[in-house]
């Protein structure tokens, strides 16, 4: 009896520690806005992320040790934890890639701007591990609500400030349209996750007051997503909403509100303008022109390389660079020098697949994708019996992965993805009450 009480207390303490760390992390975008006013002098964002990552890794190692110690059926445990084992193998392979990188400083610590080196990969692992270990659904729901709340507060501050000279001077921030994010692309990835979480909670929530609040949040986030004008992120959200509506219709669940959500999305897409032009229509026409340029490409014509705001060129030479070193890759944050050989002033291919392939070679790409895909495949089996927390996390992850085909990871946006991914795998993890029966 005492052993069970100790286990319960440890689990409760662990949940509180993780919830506290995530609470601070989720409020950082708001704190950084306040910092712009000089009311706060320093945030130490990355240092805090390091602490969170280390604690998450410690908790995971201790949890795996307990699971193996208390169970005789090792094969079953390995099968259940296979995605984590695969992702650990990815980290080990990437470590080797970084050791052999031409610029080891960048490979391990990233650049001064991105900070997205191998150490940061370990931090992501800690965030994933922490989310994976949360046992309380109440804590997960609280964290999702906090995430949405901070995202909406950012929108309110941005829209109040952007056309107000006094407030602009107060915030002392020139790029206010992106909040505290470096550019619209990074802000777009944040909006992708927040929009999907708010949208699915609006569709699935039973409490009328919460449902109304989620609806307001969804409207605000869709508005800002479109106005942000990052078309890859818009495509990701629109595609995922369609997938979710199909899921609802097929399973005869949430059909009315899923259709309402997509109608809201369509109406806002058709009406929101910038500089007198419909944003979505303008971007759609550009995409159509880019597609025609790629289809009708001639060998001597290089105009097609401008497709996707220059992404076609980045993808082409990213693949060429990968093929030059397909096994180990170049290590993290080593692409700038490789792109420079082709007179390209970029350090990222704006595509997750090419990014993984050039960072840690084909083996690293296969390992990473295998771990993520296995989590998602297992997740499909859990969708019917899952609550709205799981549904929101699952489809938000899908949207983020679609947007990642057109964008870059960033050290202050990627943790949101890994938290939600951890929520998904949390559903399948070997819990203490299950392991005692094995």
N, C-alpha and C positions, 0 to 999 in steps of 0.2 A: 504493500500500500504506500509506504514511504517512497519507494522508488518511483511509482507512478506520479506521486505528488511533486517530487523533485523534477521529473521530466516535464510536468505541466508548468511548473514555475520557470524552468529554463526556457521553454517554448514561449511563454508569455513575456519574459524579459527580452528575449531575442526579438519578438514582434515589436515591442515598444522601442527598442534601440533602432531597428530598421525603419520603423514608421517615423521616428524623430529625425533620422538622417535624411530620409526622403522628403519629409516636410520642409526642411531647410533647403534642400536642392530644388524642389519645385517652386519655392518662393524666390529663388535667386533672380529670375527675370525682373520681378518687381523691385527687389532690393537694388539691382543694377540701375533701374530707372531713378530710384531715390538717390543713388550715388551721384547721378548726373547733376543733382541739385546742390551737391557738396554737403548735404546733411549727413551723409555717411562717407567716410574717407576711403575705406578699403573693404573689399568683399572677400578676397582670397578664394575665388571660385575653384580654381584648379586644385589648390591645396586641400580644400574640403572634399573635392571629388576623390583625391588620393586616399584620404582617411576613410571615406565611405567604401571605396574599392577594397582596401586592405581588410576592413572589418567584414565585408561580404565574403571575401575569399576565406578568411579564418572560419566564419560560420559554416561555409560549405565544406571545407576540409573536415571539420569536426563532425558535421552531419553525416558525411560519407563514411567516416571512421565508425560512427555509432551503428549505421545501417549494416555494414559488413561484419561488425563485431557481434551484433545481436541476431544474425540470421545465418542459417545453414545453407539455404538455397542461393548460392552465389550467382549461378547462371541467371536466375530470375531477376536478381538485383541488377546485374550487368545489363540485362535486356531493358529494364525499366530506366536505367540511368544512361543508356546508350547515347542519346543526344549530347549529354554533358561530356561523356568520354570522347566522342568525336570532336567536339569543340575544343577540348583540352589538347587533343592531338593536333588540331589546327594551330593552336597557340605554340605548341612545341615546334612544329614545322616552320612557323613564321619566325620564331626565335632563331632558328638556324639561318633563315633567309636574311634576317637583320644582322647576324654575326658576320655574314659574308658580304654585306652591303658595302658599296664604295664609300658612302658617307654614313658611318655608324652613329655619329651624333644625331643626325636627322632620323635615322632608323629607330633609335631607341627613345629619343626625347621629342621628336618632331621639330617643326620650325617654330619660331617665336610667335607666329600668328596662329598656326593650326594646332600645335602641341599634340598632333595625332600620331605619335610614334608608338613603339611596342609597349612602353610603360602605360600609355593610355589604353591600349588594347586590354591589358590586365585590369585596368580600372573598369572598363566596360564589363569584363567578366565578373568583377565584384558586384556591380549593379545588377546584372542578370541573376547572380547567385542569391543576392539579398531578396529580390522580388520572388524568386523561385521558392524561398524558404518561408515566406509569410504564411501563417496558418489561418489567420482571421480574415474572413470575407468583409467584415466591417471595416477593417483597416484598409483593405484594397479599395473598397467603395469610397472611403474617406479620401484616399490618395487620388483617385480619379476625379472626385469632386473638386479637390484642391487644385489639381492640374487645370481643369476647365475654368475655375474661378480666376486663377492668376492670368490665364490666357485672355479672358474677357476683360479683366481689369487693365491689362496692357493695351487692349484695343480702345477702351474708354479713354485712357490717358493719351494715347496716340491721337485719337480723333478730336479730343478737346484741345490738344496742344498744337497740332500741325498748322492751324490757321490763326493762331493767337500769338502775337509777338511777345506779349508779356510772359506767357507761359513758356514759350520757346527760350526766352532769356533766362527764366527761372530754372528750366531743366538743362540749359546750356548744352543742348544736343542738336547738332545740325541734321543728322539723318533720322529724324524722328519718325518718318514713315515706316521704318523697319524696327521700331522700338530699340531694344539694346542689341539686336542682331547685326552682324557686320554688313550683310546685304540682304536683298529681298529673297534670294534663293534659300539662305539659311533660315530666314523667318518662315519661308514657305513650308519647310519640312516640319517645323514646330506646329504650324497651322494645320497641316495634313493630319497629324495625330490628334490634335485637340478637336478639330472639326468632326472626325470620325467618332471619337469617344462621345462627344456631346450629342451627335446625331443618333447614334445607336441607343444611348441611354434615353433620349427623347422617345424613340420608337418603342422601347421595351419597358420603360418604367411604369409601374402601376399607381404609385402615389401621385395624385393629381397636382399637388403643389410642386413636387420635384419635377414632374413632367413639364409643367409650365416653365420652370426655371431652365430646364434643359432645352426647351424650345427657343427661349430667348437667347441662350448661349449659342445654339446652333445657327440661328439667324445672324447673330453678330459675327460668328466665325466664318460662315459661308461668305458673308459680305466682304470681310477682310481678305479671305482667301482669293476671291475674284479680283478685288482691288489691288492685291499684292502683285498680280500680273506675272506669276511664275507658272507658266502653262503646264509644265511637267507635273507640278503638284496638283493643279486643277484636274488634269487628266486622271491622275491617281485616285483622287477623291471621287470623281464622277464615275469612274469604272467600278470602284469598290461599292459605292452606293447602289449601282445597278445590280452587282453581284448579290448584295445583301437583300435587295427587294426580291430578286429571283428566289433566294433562299427562303424568305418569308412566305412567298406565294406557294412554293413547292411544299413547304412544311405546314401550311395553313396556320401560320402564327404571325401576329403583328401586321397582318396584311394592310389594314386601313392606314395605320400611321406610317408604315414603310412607304406606301404610295404618296401620302401627304408629304413626307420628307423629300422624296424625289421631285414632286411638283414644286415645292419651295425652291429646291436647287435649280430647277429649269427656269422658273419665273425670274429668279435673281440673276441667272446667267443671261437671260434675254433683256434685262432692263438696266443692269449696272454699266455705267459709261465712265470714260476718262477722256478728257479733251474732245468731248462731243462724239466719241466713237464707242460702240459697244466693244468691251474688252475681249469677251469670249469670241465674238465673231471675227474681230481683227486677228486674234491669235490663231483661230481656226483657218482663216484664209492663208496666213503665213505658213501654217503646217501643211496645207494642201499644196502650196507653191513649192515648199521644200521637198515634199514627196514626189511631185512631178519632176523636180530637178534631179532627184536621185534615180528615178525610173528612166528618165531620158538622158542620163549621163553619157557623155562622150569622153573618150580617153583623154583628149587634149583639153577638155573643158574642166576648169577647176572651180567653177561657180558652185557646184554641188557641195563642196567642202564647207560652204557657209551655212548649209542647212542646219536647222536647230540651233541658231545663234552660234554657229561654229562648232557644234558638237560632232558633226559628221567628220570633220577633220581630226578632232581629238580622238574619236573612236578609231579611225583608220590608222593613225600613227601609233595609237595605244596598242592596237593589235600587232602592228609591225614590231614595236618595242618588246612586247610579250614574246613573240616568236624568236627573238634574238636570245632570250634567256628564259625558256619555258618551264624549267624544273624548279629552280630556287627563286626566280624572280629577282627583284632589285631591293627588297626590303621596304619598310614603310618610309614614306616621304622622300623618295629618291627619284621621282619622275621628272622633276623640274630640269635637271641636267640632261636627262634623256630626251625630253621634248625639245630642249634648246638645240640639239643636234639637227633638228628639222625646222629650226627657226620659228618655234612655237613658244610663246611666252605664257605657259601654263604649267601647273604642277599636278593637275588631276584630270582624268579622262571624262569626268561627269557621267560615269556609268559604273555601277557596283561590280558587275562581272569583270570588266576590264581592270578595274581598280584591284580587285582581289587577285586576278591572274598576274598582273605586273608586280604586285607586292610580294606574293609568296608562291608564284608559279602555279602550274596546273594542279599539283597535289594539294596546295593550300586552298585553291578555289574549290576543288571537289570536296574537301573536308568541311569547309565552312558551309557550303550549300547543302551538303548532306545532313549536317546537324540541324540547320534551320528548317529544311524541308521535312525532316523526320518529325520535328516538333509540330509542324503545321499539319502533316498527314495524320498524326495521332490526334491532333486537335479536332479534326473533322468528325471523328467518331464521338467526340464529347459534346459537340454543339447542341444536339437535341436536348440533352439532359442538363445543360449548363444554365447558370443565371446570367443576368445582363452584364455583370462585371466581365465575365469570360467572353461573351459575345463582343463587347466593346473593345476589349484588348485584342481579340483575334482579328477582327476586321480592320482595326487601326494598324496592326502589324502588316496586313496584306497591302493596305494603302501605302504605307511607308516603303515597302519593298518595291512597289511599282514606281513610286517617285524616285527611288534610288537608281533606277535605270537611266535617269536623266540628270542626276545631281551628285553632290559630294557630301560625304560625311563631315561632321565638324565636332570637335570635342565637347561642345556645350549643347549639341542637339542629339547626338547619338545615344546618350544615356536614357532618354525618354523611350526610345525604341527598345532598348534592352530591358528596361523595367517592364514594359508591356509584354515582351517576349517571355520574361520570367513568370508573369502572371499566367500565361498560357501553359507553360510547362508545369507550373505549380499544380495544375489539375491532375497531372499524371504522376506526380512524384510519390515515392514510397514514404508514406507517413508512419509515424511511430506506432499508431494503433493498428495499422495493417501489418507492419513488420513483425509484431509479436505473434501473429498467427501463422507466419511463414514457416 
